[in-house]
């Protein structure tokens, strides 16, 4: 059926010459943006307004984009339509190709969005319609922001969280590995250096369980698992290649951005990141939708708790665990949740290269391997091995330790790295950023606390994760004795201005508290 808008667009196409496509080199981060000159005949004929949604068509292809109106012919002239990097890639045509532009119809789910903003409870169908429109990029950044804020803390009940998670998992690719179990692990984040996946995946895969680990890049942290793995191997892999690697080696460590799994989640993250929002409902939906879409049947979830973690208290952790368990049960996903110590960073490195060095040192039994990273990875891997019906409960830790100690995990990791496309990396001489300074203790005593948020911010100010060799190299942990003038940590930066920013931040506050041993807060966590 032809709509009035489509008929009008066809009539305009008959009277106005198509515009010539131009690539405008602007990164708009997960948003399609189009650029029209204010004096363009089409601009006046269509009555376009800045920030309105337009539909761009050519060669049977169509994309939706937010319109920016320009007065500078150096950006686009009156015969051109400019597209941002994201939009140009999505349309997939060469510069100069003729394109047609028309007003886009408003997303059909906008009334449901308005009802959510008014405080109403939405139905399963409402969420499906909203998520479909979001995945198809029908929402502007303003509308996306409204949805994210409308679903923020306390605004979704647990059934709505399930509806949101289920809707997100059903848009895009949904995998079936044709075997059982398919295992995965995930940490909700907030703990610098917590790079256990780099150890857990090769241990579990060496045992024989299928573990297709697609990970994220850093959102607000100094490194995500994909950023750290990218130091060692290619993580941006076509899906068919990724599938072959998983079937051959029983595991992978790759970026999930090219797999089209729960694509609405990637769009929502593009708004959540600048807003610094990470509500419980959206966190649950983001994590579980990706795991279910990836074909996982069993998931181990790590919830770190600490005074400077995402989750600050045990009651909050238990409440979040119950929400995860409810939604996972509704989605048919077997879930094991562990609440872990998030009072300080895990390992010694914060930043891609430093974290990769930590992981490889544990795998190769280096004398300076961080024991806290080794122990936590073994405990997580042990719990995952117990997803295997042939493994007796409680036996997983010993099996994981044997796989790590006898070299099978290192061998499996080398095989995965080679299959993904190995990059040169020497753990003894890693490519660290060239500029550095040390932060020194200002008093005698013991380390009584470490501010995860502060150290993560310092690492980001130093350039991580964009500069892979930037970050923070930690020398002391909670409980360690220190004397005045002793180094607490070293900051690595790629550029002098970033070194200056990081140094100014450490001068305001180092992020490490020094006092008496009886001031240390002990957390009653599972491990």
Buried (B, 14 or more C-beta within 10 A) or exposed (E): EEEEEEEEBEEBBEEBEBBBBBBBEBEBBBBBBBBBBEEBBBBEEBEBEEEBBBBBBBEEEBBBBBBBBBEEEEBBBBBBBBBBBBBBEBBEBEEEBEBBBBBBBEBEBBEBBEBBBEEEEBBBEBBBBBBBBBBBBBBBBEBBBBBBBBBBEEBBEBBBBBBBBBBBBBBBEBBEBEEEBBBBBBBBBBBBBBBBBBBBBBBBBBBEBBBBBBBBBBEBBBBBBBBBBBBBBBBBBEBEBBBBBBBEBBBBBBBBBBBBBBBBBBBBBBBBBEEEBBBBBBBBBBBBBBBBBBBBBBBBBBBBBBBBBBBBEEEBBBEBBEBBBBBBEBBEBBBBBBBBBBBBBBBBBBBBBBBBBBBBBBBBEBEEBBEBBBBBBBBBBBBBBBBBEEBEEEEBBEBBBEBBEEBBBBBBBBBBBEBBEEBEBEBEEBBBBEBBBEBBBEEEBBBBBBBBBBBBBBBBBBBBBEBBBBBBBBBBBBEEEBEEEBEBBBBBBBBEEBBBBBBEBBEEEBBBBBEEEEEBEEBEBBB
